[in-house]
Every structure is written in C-alpha cells, then in structure tokens.
Amino acid sequence: MYTSRYVFNNALYDMIKFLKYTNKLTSYQKFASRVGYMGAAFLMAGQWTLEPILFIIGFICVIVQVSSRKQWNLVALNINGLAAWINHFLK
C-alpha cells in the first residue's frame, strides 16, 4: 500500500519531469558556446584595460556563439559593437 507521501513525491517528480526543458546541443553549438565564454572573458579583460584589440577579439568570439544559436538580434548588436571598436582602433 502506498502512503500519501510517496504518491505526492511521485506526482511532483512526474510534473517536474514533464516541465523540464532539455536542449540537446550539437557539437558545433558546444564548441561555439565555449568560444563565446572565451569572448566574454576577452570583453571583461577589455573593460579593465581599455585595449581595443581585446574588445574586437571578444566581439568576434561572441558573434560566433550567438550566430550558432540563431539569436540574430544579438548578432546585430555585437556587429555594432565590433564596428565601433574597429573604428576606435583605427583612429
């Protein structure tokens, strides 16, 4: 005979399992995610040093990540930042 606690825990587990979102990434998306983390690190380092080349490398790496996830609004935003820092680097 099942206790009410067991039934409640089982129902809660089934509900969480139903609501859980699983995203299976391809190998390219996993690689792009790691490149994106590296790009975020370059952007953080650029904040401390204000070196334009760190920002440029960081934006390029982050563009790889967001384009692999097809987040086109972020791609456009990062291209804008990349163009600004390239302009700053050349002047």
C-alpha positions as CSV (number, residue, x, y, z in Angstrom):
1,M,0.0,0.0,0.0
2,Y,1.4,3.4,-1.0
3,T,1.5,6.2,1.5
4,S,0.2,9.6,0.7
5,R,3.8,11.0,0.9
6,Y,5.0,8.5,-1.7
7,V,2.1,9.4,-4.1
8,F,2.8,13.1,-3.6
9,N,6.5,12.8,-4.3
10,N,5.9,10.6,-7.3
11,A,3.4,13.1,-8.7
12,L,5.7,16.0,-8.1
13,Y,8.6,14.2,-9.8
14,D,6.4,13.4,-12.8
15,M,5.3,17.0,-13.0
16,I,8.9,18.3,-12.9
17,K,10.0,15.8,-15.4
18,F,7.2,16.9,-17.8
19,L,8.0,20.6,-17.4
20,K,11.8,20.2,-17.6
21,Y,13.3,21.6,-20.8
22,T,16.1,19.7,-22.3
23,N,18.1,21.2,-25.1
24,K,20.4,18.8,-27.0
25,L,23.3,20.8,-28.4
26,T,25.2,19.7,-31.5
27,S,29.0,19.5,-31.3
28,Y,29.2,22.8,-33.2
29,Q,26.9,24.5,-30.7
30,K,29.0,23.2,-27.8
31,F,32.2,24.5,-29.5
32,A,30.6,27.8,-30.2
33,S,29.4,28.1,-26.6
34,R,33.0,27.6,-25.4
35,V,34.2,30.2,-27.9
36,G,31.5,32.5,-26.6
37,Y,32.7,32.1,-23.0
38,M,36.2,32.9,-24.1
39,G,34.8,36.0,-25.9
40,A,33.1,37.1,-22.7
41,A,36.4,36.8,-20.9
42,F,38.1,39.0,-23.5
43,L,35.3,41.6,-23.1
44,M,35.8,41.6,-19.4
45,A,39.5,42.0,-19.8
46,G,38.9,44.8,-22.2
47,Q,36.8,46.6,-19.6
48,W,39.8,46.6,-17.2
49,T,42.5,47.5,-19.7
50,L,40.5,49.5,-22.3
51,E,42.5,47.8,-25.1
52,P,40.5,47.9,-28.3
53,I,42.0,44.7,-29.6
54,L,40.6,42.8,-26.6
55,F,37.1,44.1,-27.4
56,I,37.5,43.2,-31.1
57,I,38.5,39.7,-30.3
58,G,35.8,39.4,-27.7
59,F,33.0,40.6,-30.0
60,I,34.2,38.2,-32.8
61,C,34.0,35.3,-30.4
62,V,30.6,36.2,-29.0
63,I,29.3,36.6,-32.6
64,V,30.3,33.0,-33.2
65,Q,28.2,31.9,-30.2
66,V,25.1,33.9,-30.9
67,S,25.0,33.1,-34.6
68,S,25.2,29.4,-33.8
69,R,22.2,29.8,-31.6
70,K,20.4,31.9,-34.3
71,Q,19.9,34.9,-32.0
72,W,20.0,37.4,-34.8
73,N,19.2,40.4,-32.6
74,L,22.3,39.7,-30.6
75,V,24.4,39.2,-33.7
76,A,23.3,42.6,-35.0
77,L,24.1,44.2,-31.6
78,N,27.6,42.6,-31.4
79,I,28.3,43.6,-35.0
80,N,27.5,47.2,-34.0
81,G,29.9,47.0,-31.0
82,L,32.6,45.3,-33.2
83,A,32.3,48.1,-35.8
84,A,32.6,50.8,-33.1
85,W,35.7,49.2,-31.6
86,I,37.3,48.7,-35.0
87,N,36.6,52.4,-35.7
88,H,38.2,53.3,-32.4
89,F,41.2,51.1,-33.1
90,L,41.9,52.6,-36.5
91,K,41.7,56.2,-35.3
